[in-house]
Amino acid sequence: MVSSQVKRNPSDRQLQEQRSTHQSPIAAHPSLVEPVSTGQVFVEQSIEEQPGAPLPKTHQHFHLVPADRCSVQLALPETPLFGTDGIRGQAGTLLTAPLATQVGFWAGQVLRAHGQTGPIILGQDSRNSSNMLSSGLSAGLTTAGLEVWDLGLCPTAAVAHSAIGNAGGIMISASHNPPADNGIKFFDSAGTKLSSTIQQQIESAIRGQSLSVASSTSQGAATDMQWGRAYQRPDLIDRYVDFLHQPFQPHPNLRGMRIVLDLAWGAATRVAKQVFESTGAEVVILHGLPDGDRINVDCGSTHLGSLKAAVAELEADIGFAFDGDADRVMAVDGQGRVIDGDYILYFWGQTLQQAGKLPNNTIISTVMANLGFERAWQKQGGTLVRTKVGDQHVHAEMISQGAMLGGEQSGHILCHHYSWTGDGILTALHLADLVRQADCSLPDLVAQSFNTYPQRLKNVRVDCSSTRRDWQSCDALQSAITRAETAMGDQGRVLVRASGTEPLIRVMVEAADAGTVDYWTDVLADKVSQHLT
């Protein structure tokens, strides 16, 4: 069923010649049944005909055949495949090669039906399962007739950047999750996260549910379908590196700075050292090789201990820690203080505000943003708009508000002056450049900014997905939340939510007093453990 060949660096002329050949059997026989197995159905691809006249090529319908004709069943969860950041789960359990092939095939079909026939950019982090998933996705995409340009190991932002003007991009990564997990997330031809509508169409097809998609161009019709090919395109990484330098014309200059980078054994190992050394900075690397067994283990943006120690020991100006796919970053100053996304948004927001480049002085963040940050930004004459957790929600609100800066406390930062997606390396360059141009050290900048309210986040593992989804129906927990909110009044807040990427209920309490925070965090987490686990 699969025809996928791997080449290296084809020229544009070679690509054009190869696109004109290798028609699939579907092109010659529109009613041919292509036996692609899903969890419930085989798929029949055909051009539907209306009585008396052929259906115009501007419409393409996908017809589903009964499930009893399946020879292979996929074990699909009852809950949606697509979560807050694509598909994510344990490799070998949820994320398997057959599922990846189906995801690739149906993503290809849906994108073609929407008129996208150009290449799909494919990238991955360093997890041991990433090669397996990449092969499956590539097989599915090429079977659907799309060309694949494979970047190999790279940051998520390299995929998003390379997807601009092409059919889209797919990154294989579970971000900050442990090595056993993996994920598949999509980008559209503008380099932004794929819309929820198109994700739902892909999932509906995988599950064998009805799918009827109108194509905006005849290029997407099944009669024009060709077997796709896969190509290795490491040259696109070089273009991404050039893009990182563009905001700092003629080039970023960090001479005289000592910078420590924790690359988390992940995707940042592909480019971060090269990028920062090109600035003239003295660069020290931690966890600097791709390692699928150790990615994110006691390192990276969620485990800052080793970075703090290195920055202190080396008397560095600043340290940066990336997550597994380098779309987020956390910083550490010379005094060991963590510079999270709230501080980064505040500093960057001030810079843009002073330059008159921050529309309505508005920053978009999430419900996790610290109250200290919000009130300090209000004193600056600014407005902080909160969204649900997830960079896609931040991006959507930025579009709605016409805002240019947004992000999350966790270190996902989006600045629409430069990019439409979170880029940890680009964010780190900007923060380092800001520190270099300041008349004081980073600890002094922090001291002049704001004091955070004590905030504590406690995660409680809840394995049952339906229980996580329906946690709000727990009366005992809701009663405890009400008591906490009443006790703290306007001097604190409570946030309880189900994680969209892990089997966790997250309990966050924030207040002016640390003792109050600890008390109510423990009370609420205990209620979750008692009634939901």
Phi and psi in degrees as a GROMACS rama.xvg file:
@    title "Ramachandran Plot"
@    xaxis  label "Phi"
@    yaxis  label "Psi"
@TYPE xy
-98.2461  132.321  VAL-2
-124.198  101.261  SER-3
-138.183  120.532  SER-4
-118.414  143.504  GLN-5
-107.605  125.102  VAL-6
-120.959  175.803  LYS-7
-123.942  130.843  ARG-8
41.6309  63.6443  ASN-9
-71.8568  148.831  PRO-10
-76.1896  163.581  SER-11
-60.0603  -37.0816  ASP-12
-66.8851  -42.8679  ARG-13
-61.4123  -41.5277  GLN-14
-62.2776  -41.4402  LEU-15
-64.5559  -41.7049  GLN-16
-64.1594  -40.0668  GLU-17
-73.0823  -27.2047  GLN-18
-69.3196  -24.1104  ARG-19
-83.2376  -2.10809  SER-20
-123.15  -173.502  THR-21
59.3646  51.9246  HIS-22
-65.9415  144.71  GLN-23
-79.1684  162.033  SER-24
-57.5162  -27.0804  PRO-25
-64.5221  -33.3013  ILE-26
-64.4254  -37.39  ALA-27
-82.011  -29.8927  ALA-28
-132.375  87.3235  HIS-29
-57.0991  -24.8668  PRO-30
-94.5696  6.42928  SER-31
-61.7837  135.382  LEU-32
-85.7976  118.268  VAL-33
-95.8018  111.9  GLU-34
-76.3374  75.6902  PRO-35
-95.8031  116.993  VAL-36
-83.6161  132.179  SER-37
-116.993  -173.507  THR-38
-64.3831  -21.5967  GLY-39
-133.964  -21.2216  GLN-40
-141.575  161.349  VAL-41
-90.441  164.942  PHE-42
-117.552  130.867  VAL-43
-109.999  122.86  GLU-44
-103.463  127.751  GLN-45
-158.482  164.035  SER-46
-98.4907  116.014  ILE-47
-70.1566  138.214  GLU-48
-110.376  136.058  GLU-49
-88.5842  151.008  GLN-50
-56.6348  124.396  PRO-51
89.0598  -13.2571  GLY-52
-158.117  145.574  ALA-53
-68.8176  149.878  PRO-54
-68.3895  132.855  LEU-55
-59.0368  150.517  PRO-56
-67.9343  -11.7137  LYS-57
-73.5491  -4.39205  THR-58
-122.697  142.1  HIS-59
-138.438  127.878  GLN-60
-118.489  141.824  HIS-61
-106.287  122.401  PHE-62
-104.831  133.177  HIS-63
-103.216  139.252  LEU-64
-107.392  149.033  VAL-65
-52.7552  149.578  PRO-66
-66.5189  -22.5648  ALA-67
-70.5584  -4.79676  ASP-68
-93.1379  3.8328  ARG-69
-76.0668  142.146  CYS-70
-103.749  -17.5558  SER-71
-134.008  134.416  VAL-72
-109.823  135.255  GLN-73
-93.8307  137.652  LEU-74
-84.8333  97.1104  ALA-75
-101.319  141.477  LEU-76
-71.4269  157.082  PRO-77
-69.3921  -31.7436  GLU-78
-76.7181  160.118  THR-79
-58.8053  143.773  PRO-80
-66.645  -45.2457  LEU-81
-83.4198  123.44  PHE-82
-109.02  -146.48  GLY-83
-71.5348  -18.9859  THR-84
-142.968  59.8534  ASP-85
80.9397  -151.59  GLY-86
-97.2881  128.448  ILE-87
-143.211  140.532  ARG-88
177.798  -169.489  GLY-89
-79.7487  131.1  GLN-90
-66.7589  136.54  ALA-91
88.8204  -15.9742  GLY-92
-106.394  -71.5049  THR-93
-83.6639  -50.5122  LEU-94
-89.6863  99.9309  LEU-95
-120.784  168.428  THR-96
-62.3049  -43.4842  ALA-97
-60.1045  -41.1211  PRO-98
-64.7251  -43.3338  LEU-99
-59.6566  -39.3084  ALA-100
-63.8646  -43.4372  THR-101
-64.7418  -42.5156  GLN-102
-60.8175  -45.1613  VAL-103
-62.9779  -44.4341  GLY-104
-62.8766  -49.5209  PHE-105
-73.6535  -31.964  TRP-106
-61.9882  -42.5989  ALA-107
-61.1904  -43.6206  GLY-108
-63.2303  -45.3641  GLN-109
-66.6748  -42.673  VAL-110
-64.2863  -39.843  LEU-111
-62.8111  -40.2273  ARG-112
-64.7244  -25.361  ALA-113
-90.7347  11.0852  HIS-114
89.0832  7.45715  GLY-115
-92.848  109.424  GLN-116
-120.992  -0.408118  THR-117
-76.1035  -174.288  GLY-118
-71.1017  151.828  PRO-119
-101.026  130.259  ILE-120
-85.6059  132.348  ILE-121
-124.248  130.461  LEU-122
-140.205  170.424  GLY-123
-155.176  159.028  GLN-124
-92.9139  -164.834  ASP-125
-93.7578  8.54126  SER-126
-61.7395  148.477  ARG-127
-61.501  -28.1234  ASN-128
-86.3303  -5.53925  SER-129
-66.8951  -37.9067  SER-130
-62.5425  -42.1242  ASN-131
-60.351  -47.1262  MET-132
-67.9557  -35.7173  LEU-133
-62.6046  -42.8282  SER-134
-62.779  -42.4603  SER-135
-64.8175  -45.3582  GLY-136
-61.9124  -43.8203  LEU-137
-62.3073  -40.5329  SER-138
-61.9588  -45.4534  ALA-139
-65.462  -42.9436  GLY-140
-64.7544  -43.8262  LEU-141
-70.5285  -32.4371  THR-142
-63.6595  -34.5464  THR-143
-76.6604  -2.64432  ALA-144
95.0768  8.6913  GLY-145
-98.6485  148.132  LEU-146
-83.2846  145.188  GLU-147
-119.189  128.172  VAL-148
-109.401  110.677  TRP-149
-97.0394  117.681  ASP-150
-86.6846  -14.78  LEU-151
70.8726  -145.639  GLY-152
-64.8051  125.027  LEU-153
-168.738  159.997  CYS-154
-66.7541  153.777  PRO-155
-55.8255  -39.3507  THR-156
-63.1702  -26.8763  ALA-157
-66.9353  -37.0108  ALA-158
-66.7007  -47.5145  VAL-159
-60.7164  -43.5856  ALA-160
-64.7925  -42.6783  HIS-161
-72.0582  -21.5999  SER-162
-73.2696  -18.8854  ALA-163
-61.4245  123.598  ILE-164
85.7882  -5.05773  GLY-165
-108.621  -170.981  ASN-166
-70.5478  -25.0598  ALA-167
151.15  -169.351  GLY-168
-148.01  155.557  GLY-169
-133.736  126.91  ILE-170
-110.878  130.897  MET-171
-99.207  107.929  ILE-172
-170.87  152.124  SER-173
-111.83  24.7389  ALA-174
56.8618  -116.644  SER-175
-89.5702  -0.840488  HIS-176
-67.5882  164.577  ASN-177
-68.0008  168.53  PRO-178
-59.4032  -30.3482  PRO-179
-70.24  -19.7407  ALA-180
-88.6623  163.602  ASP-181
-155.216  177.549  ASN-182
-159.332  165.974  GLY-183
-133.532  117.148  ILE-184
-128.367  146.208  LYS-185
-110.504  148.633  PHE-186
-126.881  149.352  PHE-187
-92.9853  -172.781  ASP-188
-73.1062  -5.9749  SER-189
-98.14  -0.656341  ALA-190
82.4361  15.9332  GLY-191
-108.643  166.324  THR-192
-58.9128  139.37  LYS-193
-60.1964  141.402  LEU-194
-63.029  152.439  SER-195
-63.565  -30.0766  SER-196
-63.1122  -46.8632  THR-197
-70.1598  -37.1339  ILE-198
-60.175  -40.6924  GLN-199
-65.4553  -35.9258  GLN-200
-65.5974  -40.7023  GLN-201
-63.3762  -46.1632  ILE-202
-65.1917  -39.5987  GLU-203
-58.7605  -41.5088  SER-204
-66.7201  -42.0553  ALA-205
-60.6098  -37.4117  ILE-206
-84.4464  -1.66183  ARG-207
78.6988  19.3003  GLY-208
-87.6572  167.004  GLN-209
-60.4586  139.763  SER-210
-143.718  121.322  LEU-211
-138.024  113.251  SER-212
-123.047  128.001  VAL-213
-86.0783  132.743  ALA-214
-94.5832  141.17  SER-215
-88.5398  -0.248239  SER-216
-150.833  149.182  THR-217
-68.7332  -15.104  SER-218
-64.1212  -21.0726  GLN-219
-89.3047  -0.759845  GLY-220
-69.599  147.866  ALA-221
-64.9207  -26.8634  ALA-222
-69.7391  -17.58  THR-223
-95.4375  6.48041  ASP-224
-68.3475  137.051  MET-225
-126.095  155.763  GLN-226
-68.2261  132.387  TRP-227
-82.6786  167.005  GLY-228
-127.676  158.493  ARG-229
-113.588  137.946  ALA-230
-131.23  142.65  TYR-231
-83.0627  126.686  GLN-232
-127.839  63.3109  ARG-233
-64.4939  -18.803  PRO-234
-62.4977  -25.6747  ASP-235
-68.835  -23.743  LEU-236
-64.6811  -40.0216  ILE-237
-62.281  -38.097  ASP-238
-65.4299  -37.044  ARG-239
-64.8704  -42.0609  TYR-240
-61.2619  -41.738  VAL-241
-59.929  -40.0823  ASP-242
-60.9023  -39.1397  PHE-243
-61.4126  -30.0071  LEU-244
-81.3752  -20.0907  HIS-245
-58.6037  -40.0518  GLN-246
-66.6407  -10.4588  PRO-247
-116.904  41.5039  PHE-248
-58.4388  139.299  GLN-249
-75.0399  -22.2853  PRO-250
-167.969  157.117  HIS-251
-66.457  138.035  PRO-252
-123.108  104.381  ASN-253
-116.922  27.4062  LEU-254
-58.9433  139.916  ARG-255
90.787  -6.70171  GLY-256
-99.3108  143.146  MET-257
-107.848  121.03  ARG-258
-126.512  132.077  ILE-259
-104.454  131.556  VAL-260
-118.383  123.095  LEU-261
-99.8404  109.792  ASP-262
-94.1311  0.723004  LEU-263
60.6619  23.1754  ALA-264
58.4745  24.3278  TRP-265
-119.812  -148.987  GLY-266
-67.0432  -27.3268  ALA-267
-62.8319  -20.6301  ALA-268
-62.2138  -18.7996  THR-269
-70.9093  -35.7429  ARG-270
-137.342  -21.2267  VAL-271
-61.2531  -44.4936  ALA-272
-60.0528  -47.4548  LYS-273
-59.0232  -45.7785  GLN-274
-63.833  -46.781  VAL-275
-74.6264  -33.993  PHE-276
-65.497  -30.8661  GLU-277
-68.4877  -14.2962  SER-278
-83.8439  -8.04532  THR-279
90.5209  -1.15479  GLY-280
-73.5958  155.535  ALA-281
-82.6781  119.462  GLU-282
-115.626  129.622  VAL-283
-115.503  130.954  VAL-284
-108.91  132.863  ILE-285
-113.745  141.786  LEU-286
51.498  54.2278  HIS-287
-98.2894  10.5986  GLY-288
-117.595  150.649  LEU-289
-68.8584  124.974  PRO-290
-144.323  106.169  ASP-291
-68.2882  -19.4268  GLY-292
-83.9576  -21.9869  ASP-293
-119.976  2.72165  ARG-294
-55.2612  124.278  ILE-295
70.6222  1.52334  ASN-296
-79.9184  111.383  VAL-297
52.7181  35.042  ASP-298
-159.164  176.532  CYS-299
80.1755  -167.611  GLY-300
-67.7312  -16.688  SER-301
-103.618  -1.61809  THR-302
-140.111  91.4237  HIS-303
-95.4503  4.25704  LEU-304
-57.8194  -49.4552  GLY-305
-67.4712  -33.8224  SER-306
-67.7312  -44.1948  LEU-307
-57.8865  -44.8248  LYS-308
-63.5716  -42.7469  ALA-309
-67.1381  -42.9482  ALA-310
-61.2125  -42.0886  VAL-311
-67.3881  -47.4422  ALA-312
-63.6327  -39.5661  GLU-313
-89.6814  -2.41051  LEU-314
52.3221  46.7081  GLU-315
-77.1824  157.279  ALA-316
-72.9431  -35.4114  ASP-317
-164.274  152.898  ILE-318
-128.251  147.041  GLY-319
-126.114  136.781  PHE-320
-122.536  126.996  ALA-321
-102.647  161.436  PHE-322
-91.7154  -173.348  ASP-323
-59.5797  -32.3988  GLY-324
-111.914  6.90776  ASP-325
63.4033  27.0281  ALA-326
-92.7091  -3.70451  ASP-327
-134.11  160.758  ARG-328
-148.951  143.887  VAL-329
-122.317  147.604  MET-330
-118.846  159.561  ALA-331
-134.773  134  VAL-332
-93.3563  179.262  ASP-333
-66.2205  -14.5747  GLY-334
-98.4339  7.35656  GLN-335
84.6763  6.43851  GLY-336
-78.5247  137.779  ARG-337
-82.2124  127.831  VAL-338
-103.194  96.4116  ILE-339
-90.7037  -170.732  ASP-340
-61.9112  -30.0828  GLY-341
-62.8625  -46.4755  ASP-342
-65.3436  -42.146  TYR-343
-61.2563  -43.6539  ILE-344
-62.8383  -39.7646  LEU-345
-64.1442  -49.5594  TYR-346
-63.5322  -47.6011  PHE-347
-66.9154  -38.0615  TRP-348
-61.6538  -42.3972  GLY-349
-59.5476  -44.1379  GLN-350
-61.2445  -46.6554  THR-351
-68.0802  -37.411  LEU-352
-61.8431  -45.4338  GLN-353
-65.713  -28.5875  GLN-354
-88.399  0.248727  ALA-355
69.5692  28.8104  GLY-356
-115.679  21.5917  LYS-357
-122.944  93.0026  LEU-358
-53.0905  127.146  PRO-359
57.8351  16.9986  ASN-360
52.0893  36.4346  ASN-361
-103.47  133.895  THR-362
-118.683  138.379  ILE-363
-102.897  127.648  ILE-364
-137.787  -160.05  SER-365
-121.858  179.46  THR-366
-62.6955  -13.5436  VAL-367
-85.0206  -12.4433  MET-368
-58.4205  139.186  ALA-369
-71.5032  142.283  ASN-370
-60.9092  -33.3929  LEU-371
-61.6284  -41.6974  GLY-372
-62.4818  -47.9905  PHE-373
-60.1451  -45.9101  GLU-374
-72.2565  -32.4976  ARG-375
-67.6481  -39.5688  ALA-376
-68.2808  -34.9197  TRP-377
-63.7607  -36.662  GLN-378
-65.9663  -24.1387  LYS-379
-81.5793  2.53412  GLN-380
85.6599  14.9029  GLY-381
-103.896  172.531  GLY-382
-124.782  133.159  THR-383
-109.016  120.579  LEU-384
-104.75  128.765  VAL-385
-101.287  144.981  ARG-386
-126.83  178.938  THR-387
-64.3242  161.032  LYS-388
-66.8701  137.407  VAL-389
130.265  128.205  GLY-390
-64.9501  -23.7106  ASP-391
-68.1345  -32.5487  GLN-392
-71.0393  -38.6891  HIS-393
-61.9323  -46.4469  VAL-394
-60.6236  -44.5057  HIS-395
-62.0246  -40.6044  ALA-396
-70.8292  -33.0367  GLU-397
-61.6965  -41.8603  MET-398
-63.8141  -45.5773  ILE-399
-62.3652  -40.1387  SER-400
-89.2738  -9.47852  GLN-401
69.4976  26.6781  GLY-402
-84.1373  153.653  ALA-403
-108.779  -11.8768  MET-404
-134.846  133.982  LEU-405
-161.704  170.414  GLY-406
166.901  -171.054  GLY-407
-125.284  153.497  GLU-408
-56.1777  -30.1312  GLN-409
-70.7955  -7.56693  SER-410
109.205  1.74036  GLY-411
-76.0582  116.51  HIS-412
-124.137  131.64  ILE-413
-121.417  122.989  LEU-414
-122.592  108.546  CYS-415
-71.8532  -5.27484  HIS-416
-66.1594  -25.6713  HIS-417
-124.066  -35.4517  TYR-418
-153.967  155.484  SER-419
-100.863  6.31579  TRP-420
-141.625  163.174  THR-421
-67.4215  134.99  GLY-422
-141.256  103.337  ASP-423
-63.2757  -37.5052  GLY-424
-69.5632  -43.7681  ILE-425
-62.4221  -41.8347  LEU-426
-62.221  -43.0696  THR-427
-62.6959  -40.9491  ALA-428
-60.3717  -43.9151  LEU-429
-64.868  -42.8086  HIS-430
-66.295  -42.1888  LEU-431
-62.5791  -40.5313  ALA-432
-65.1671  -39.1136  ASP-433
-62.3747  -42.6848  LEU-434
-65.0448  -41.8583  VAL-435
-62.0471  -37.7898  ARG-436
-82.5202  -13.4911  GLN-437
-73.6501  158.204  ALA-438
-89.3587  9.42866  ASP-439
-145.115  172.758  CYS-440
-77.339  168.181  SER-441
-61.7337  -43.4174  LEU-442
-57.717  -35.3142  PRO-443
-68.127  -39.7069  ASP-444
-60.4368  -42.558  LEU-445
-63.97  -43.1678  VAL-446
-62.5715  -29.292  ALA-447
-86.5928  -3.89305  GLN-448
-93.0365  -83.2602  SER-449
-159.226  158.248  PHE-450
-98.4173  129.127  ASN-451
-76.0081  147.777  THR-452
-72.1189  141.921  TYR-453
-53.6547  129.591  PRO-454
-138.959  134.76  GLN-455
-132.635  133.742  ARG-456
-116.976  126.402  LEU-457
-124.691  128.04  LYS-458
-100.801  133.062  ASN-459
-119.689  123.418  VAL-460
-74.0711  127.343  ARG-461
-131.037  105.399  VAL-462
-74.1213  -29.3197  ASP-463
-76.361  116.57  CYS-464
-65.2542  -37.6437  SER-465
-67.9792  -34.9105  SER-466
-65.8141  -42.2436  THR-467
-61.4229  -42.9003  ARG-468
-65.2258  -34.4509  ARG-469
-106.394  25.4266  ASP-470
-58.7183  -26.9494  TRP-471
-67.9294  -13.6133  GLN-472
-83.2798  -1.07306  SER-473
-80.3084  107.457  CYS-474
-64.044  -39.2214  ASP-475
-63.496  -41.1431  ALA-476
-68.1694  -43.4047  LEU-477
-62.3134  -38.5438  GLN-478
-63.6137  -41.1606  SER-479
-66.6137  -38.2754  ALA-480
-61.7501  -44.0116  ILE-481
-61.0445  -42.4615  THR-482
-63.05  -42.0035  ARG-483
-64.1729  -45.7744  ALA-484
-64.4328  -38.0479  GLU-485
-66.2869  -41.288  THR-486
-66.2591  -37.61  ALA-487
-87.3081  -25.4742  MET-488
58.8872  -137.207  GLY-489
-85.8551  7.10368  ASP-490
-98.3029  12.3306  GLN-491
-172.152  176.062  GLY-492
-156.648  161.44  ARG-493
-124.777  138.18  VAL-494
-135.316  117.76  LEU-495
-118.683  130.393  VAL-496
-154.185  156.411  ARG-497
-85.7001  133.167  ALA-498
-63.9557  141.966  SER-499
-89.6281  -4.58669  GLY-500
-125.562  -12.7717  THR-501
-139.863  159.378  GLU-502
-78.517  63.8929  PRO-503
-133.48  146.779  LEU-504
-102.398  124.583  ILE-505
-100.818  128.895  ARG-506
-114.455  119.315  VAL-507
-123.059  131.092  MET-508
-127.419  138.574  VAL-509
-136.985  134.12  GLU-510
-159.6  170.254  ALA-511
-71.4204  -21.1692  ALA-512
-116.486  128.004  ASP-513
-65.0713  -35.9887  ALA-514
-63.2231  -39.7124  GLY-515
-62.8898  -41.5288  THR-516
-60.5143  -49.3487  VAL-517
-62.3252  -42.4059  ASP-518
-60.8167  -53.6336  TYR-519
-73.4403  -29.3402  TRP-520
-61.8508  -46.2431  THR-521
-65.6046  -41.2545  ASP-522
-60.0903  -48.2456  VAL-523
-70.1295  -40.6403  LEU-524
-63.6094  -37.6836  ALA-525
-63.4518  -38.8104  ASP-526
-63.1919  -40.3386  LYS-527
-61.8698  -46.2259  VAL-528
-62.9067  -40.8091  SER-529
-70.9277  -36.4042  GLN-530
-111.952  -13.2875  HIS-531
-120.191  -10.3648  LEU-532
